[in-house]
Amino acid sequence: MHASGDIAVIADDDVEYSKKYFNRIVEKYESNPDIDIACFKINTGEGNPEYKNYPNKEIVINSIKEHSPSSIEITFRLKPIIEKGILFDERFGLGTRLKGGEEGLFFHDCIQNNLKIIFYILYIEHVF
Protein backbone atom coordinates (compact mmCIF):
# COMPACT_ATOMS: atom_id res chain seq x y z
CA MET A 1 0.00 0.00 0.00
CA HIS A 2 2.92 2.34 0.63
CA ALA A 3 5.06 1.42 -2.37
CA SER A 4 5.69 3.72 -5.31
CA GLY A 5 7.54 3.39 -8.59
CA ASP A 6 7.34 0.71 -11.25
CA ILE A 7 9.06 -2.21 -9.53
CA ALA A 8 8.82 -3.14 -5.86
CA VAL A 9 11.09 -5.31 -3.72
CA ILE A 10 9.92 -6.96 -0.51
CA ALA A 11 12.87 -6.12 1.71
CA ASP A 12 13.89 -6.88 5.29
CA ASP A 13 16.20 -5.13 7.74
CA ASP A 14 18.80 -7.92 7.66
CA VAL A 15 19.21 -7.83 3.88
CA GLU A 16 21.76 -5.79 1.98
CA TYR A 17 21.31 -4.76 -1.65
CA SER A 18 23.94 -3.39 -3.99
CA LYS A 19 23.52 -1.39 -7.18
CA LYS A 20 24.64 -4.48 -9.11
CA TYR A 21 21.71 -6.47 -7.68
CA PHE A 22 19.19 -3.71 -8.38
CA ASN A 23 20.47 -3.54 -11.95
CA ARG A 24 19.81 -7.29 -12.33
CA ILE A 25 16.23 -6.82 -11.24
CA VAL A 26 15.60 -3.91 -13.60
CA GLU A 27 17.32 -5.77 -16.45
CA LYS A 28 14.99 -8.77 -16.10
CA TYR A 29 11.85 -6.61 -16.13
CA GLU A 30 13.07 -4.52 -19.08
CA SER A 31 13.95 -7.60 -21.14
CA ASN A 32 10.71 -9.43 -20.18
CA PRO A 33 7.84 -6.91 -20.35
CA ASP A 34 5.21 -9.65 -19.90
CA ILE A 35 6.34 -10.73 -16.41
CA ASP A 36 4.53 -9.37 -13.37
CA ILE A 37 6.60 -10.97 -10.60
CA ALA A 38 10.24 -12.02 -10.62
CA CYS A 39 11.79 -14.13 -7.88
CA PHE A 40 15.52 -14.49 -7.36
CA LYS A 41 18.05 -16.22 -5.12
CA ILE A 42 19.45 -15.03 -1.79
CA ASN A 43 23.23 -14.91 -1.49
CA THR A 44 24.36 -16.24 1.89
CA GLY A 45 28.02 -15.51 1.26
CA GLU A 46 30.97 -17.43 -0.04
CA GLY A 47 31.50 -20.80 1.64
CA ASN A 48 27.99 -20.92 3.11
CA PRO A 49 25.29 -23.30 1.92
CA GLU A 50 22.48 -22.01 -0.28
CA TYR A 51 19.64 -20.31 1.60
CA LYS A 52 17.30 -23.05 0.37
CA ASN A 53 17.01 -25.73 -2.26
CA TYR A 54 16.48 -23.59 -5.36
CA PRO A 55 15.36 -24.84 -8.77
CA ASN A 56 18.39 -25.36 -10.99
CA LYS A 57 16.87 -23.50 -13.93
CA GLU A 58 14.58 -20.59 -14.68
CA ILE A 59 10.95 -21.61 -14.16
CA VAL A 60 7.47 -20.16 -14.51
CA ILE A 61 5.70 -20.48 -11.16
CA ASN A 62 2.11 -21.60 -11.53
CA SER A 63 1.90 -23.20 -8.10
CA ILE A 64 3.65 -22.86 -4.76
CA LYS A 65 4.44 -26.57 -5.08
CA GLU A 66 6.91 -25.68 -7.86
CA HIS A 67 8.87 -23.23 -5.71
CA SER A 68 8.02 -21.43 -2.50
CA PRO A 69 9.84 -18.08 -2.51
CA SER A 70 10.77 -16.23 0.66
CA SER A 71 9.56 -12.64 0.88
CA ILE A 72 13.03 -11.17 0.29
CA GLU A 73 13.32 -13.10 -2.97
CA ILE A 74 10.21 -11.44 -4.41
CA THR A 75 10.06 -8.42 -6.71
CA PHE A 76 7.03 -7.27 -8.69
CA ARG A 77 5.62 -4.70 -11.03
CA LEU A 78 3.51 -2.50 -8.81
CA LYS A 79 0.79 -1.64 -11.33
CA PRO A 80 -0.76 -5.13 -11.82
CA ILE A 81 -0.64 -5.82 -8.07
CA ILE A 82 -2.54 -2.59 -7.35
CA GLU A 83 -4.96 -3.10 -10.25
CA LYS A 84 -5.86 -6.60 -8.97
CA GLY A 85 -6.13 -5.41 -5.36
CA ILE A 86 -3.48 -7.88 -4.18
CA LEU A 87 -1.80 -7.25 -0.83
CA PHE A 88 1.22 -8.74 0.90
CA ASP A 89 -0.44 -9.44 4.24
CA GLU A 90 2.02 -8.66 7.04
CA ARG A 91 -0.37 -10.09 9.64
CA PHE A 92 1.20 -13.43 8.72
CA GLY A 93 4.84 -14.44 9.01
CA LEU A 94 7.77 -14.00 11.37
CA GLY A 95 7.08 -11.64 14.24
CA THR A 96 3.39 -12.56 14.35
CA ARG A 97 1.33 -15.26 15.99
CA LEU A 98 0.97 -16.95 12.59
CA LYS A 99 4.61 -17.81 11.85
CA GLY A 100 4.33 -18.15 8.10
CA GLY A 101 2.17 -18.12 5.07
CA GLU A 102 2.37 -14.54 3.86
CA GLU A 103 4.29 -15.52 0.72
CA GLY A 104 1.91 -18.38 0.00
CA LEU A 105 -1.15 -16.13 0.34
CA PHE A 106 0.45 -13.49 -1.89
CA PHE A 107 1.33 -16.05 -4.58
CA HIS A 108 -2.06 -17.71 -4.37
CA ASP A 109 -3.71 -14.34 -5.07
CA CYS A 110 -1.26 -13.59 -7.89
CA ILE A 111 -1.78 -16.99 -9.53
CA GLN A 112 -5.57 -16.71 -9.16
CA ASN A 113 -5.35 -13.35 -10.97
CA ASN A 114 -3.29 -14.85 -13.83
CA LEU A 115 -0.16 -12.84 -13.10
CA LYS A 116 3.03 -14.19 -14.67
CA ILE A 117 5.64 -15.26 -12.10
CA ILE A 118 9.19 -16.24 -13.05
CA PHE A 119 12.00 -17.60 -10.87
CA TYR A 120 15.49 -16.61 -12.07
CA ILE A 121 18.66 -18.36 -10.95
CA LEU A 122 20.36 -15.05 -10.15
CA TYR A 123 21.30 -13.59 -6.79
CA ILE A 124 19.78 -10.22 -5.89
CA GLU A 125 20.70 -9.69 -2.24
CA HIS A 126 22.98 -10.72 0.54
CA VAL A 127 21.75 -11.87 3.93
CA PHE A 128 24.14 -11.01 6.76
C-alpha positions as CSV (number, residue, x, y, z in Angstrom):
1,M,0.0,0.0,0.0
2,H,2.9,2.3,0.6
3,A,5.1,1.4,-2.4
4,S,5.7,3.7,-5.3
5,G,7.5,3.4,-8.6
6,D,7.3,0.7,-11.3
7,I,9.1,-2.2,-9.5
8,A,8.8,-3.1,-5.9
9,V,11.1,-5.3,-3.7
10,I,9.9,-7.0,-0.5
11,A,12.9,-6.1,1.7
12,D,13.9,-6.9,5.3
13,D,16.2,-5.1,7.7
14,D,18.8,-7.9,7.7
15,V,19.2,-7.8,3.9
16,E,21.8,-5.8,2.0
17,Y,21.3,-4.8,-1.6
18,S,23.9,-3.4,-4.0
19,K,23.5,-1.4,-7.2
20,K,24.6,-4.5,-9.1
21,Y,21.7,-6.5,-7.7
22,F,19.2,-3.7,-8.4
23,N,20.5,-3.5,-11.9
24,R,19.8,-7.3,-12.3
25,I,16.2,-6.8,-11.2
26,V,15.6,-3.9,-13.6
27,E,17.3,-5.8,-16.4
28,K,15.0,-8.8,-16.1
29,Y,11.9,-6.6,-16.1
30,E,13.1,-4.5,-19.1
31,S,14.0,-7.6,-21.1
32,N,10.7,-9.4,-20.2
33,P,7.8,-6.9,-20.4
34,D,5.2,-9.6,-19.9
35,I,6.3,-10.7,-16.4
36,D,4.5,-9.4,-13.4
37,I,6.6,-11.0,-10.6
38,A,10.2,-12.0,-10.6
39,C,11.8,-14.1,-7.9
40,F,15.5,-14.5,-7.4
41,K,18.1,-16.2,-5.1
42,I,19.5,-15.0,-1.8
43,N,23.2,-14.9,-1.5
44,T,24.4,-16.2,1.9
45,G,28.0,-15.5,1.3
46,E,31.0,-17.4,0.0
47,G,31.5,-20.8,1.6
48,N,28.0,-20.9,3.1
49,P,25.3,-23.3,1.9
50,E,22.5,-22.0,-0.3
51,Y,19.6,-20.3,1.6
52,K,17.3,-23.0,0.4
53,N,17.0,-25.7,-2.3
54,Y,16.5,-23.6,-5.4
55,P,15.4,-24.8,-8.8
56,N,18.4,-25.4,-11.0
57,K,16.9,-23.5,-13.9
58,E,14.6,-20.6,-14.7
59,I,10.9,-21.6,-14.2
60,V,7.5,-20.2,-14.5
61,I,5.7,-20.5,-11.2
62,N,2.1,-21.6,-11.5
63,S,1.9,-23.2,-8.1
64,I,3.6,-22.9,-4.8
65,K,4.4,-26.6,-5.1
66,E,6.9,-25.7,-7.9
67,H,8.9,-23.2,-5.7
68,S,8.0,-21.4,-2.5
69,P,9.8,-18.1,-2.5
70,S,10.8,-16.2,0.7
71,S,9.6,-12.6,0.9
72,I,13.0,-11.2,0.3
73,E,13.3,-13.1,-3.0
74,I,10.2,-11.4,-4.4
75,T,10.1,-8.4,-6.7
76,F,7.0,-7.3,-8.7
77,R,5.6,-4.7,-11.0
78,L,3.5,-2.5,-8.8
79,K,0.8,-1.6,-11.3
80,P,-0.8,-5.1,-11.8
81,I,-0.6,-5.8,-8.1
82,I,-2.5,-2.6,-7.4
83,E,-5.0,-3.1,-10.2
84,K,-5.9,-6.6,-9.0
85,G,-6.1,-5.4,-5.4
86,I,-3.5,-7.9,-4.2
87,L,-1.8,-7.2,-0.8
88,F,1.2,-8.7,0.9
89,D,-0.4,-9.4,4.2
90,E,2.0,-8.7,7.0
91,R,-0.4,-10.1,9.6
92,F,1.2,-13.4,8.7
93,G,4.8,-14.4,9.0
94,L,7.8,-14.0,11.4
95,G,7.1,-11.6,14.2
96,T,3.4,-12.6,14.3
97,R,1.3,-15.3,16.0
98,L,1.0,-16.9,12.6
99,K,4.6,-17.8,11.8
100,G,4.3,-18.2,8.1
101,G,2.2,-18.1,5.1
102,E,2.4,-14.5,3.9
103,E,4.3,-15.5,0.7
104,G,1.9,-18.4,0.0
105,L,-1.1,-16.1,0.3
106,F,0.5,-13.5,-1.9
107,F,1.3,-16.0,-4.6
108,H,-2.1,-17.7,-4.4
109,D,-3.7,-14.3,-5.1
110,C,-1.3,-13.6,-7.9
111,I,-1.8,-17.0,-9.5
112,Q,-5.6,-16.7,-9.2
113,N,-5.4,-13.3,-11.0
114,N,-3.3,-14.9,-13.8
115,L,-0.2,-12.8,-13.1
116,K,3.0,-14.2,-14.7
117,I,5.6,-15.3,-12.1
118,I,9.2,-16.2,-13.0
119,F,12.0,-17.6,-10.9
120,Y,15.5,-16.6,-12.1
121,I,18.7,-18.4,-11.0
122,L,20.4,-15.0,-10.2
123,Y,21.3,-13.6,-6.8
124,I,19.8,-10.2,-5.9
125,E,20.7,-9.7,-2.2
126,H,23.0,-10.7,0.5
127,V,21.8,-11.9,3.9
128,F,24.1,-11.0,6.8
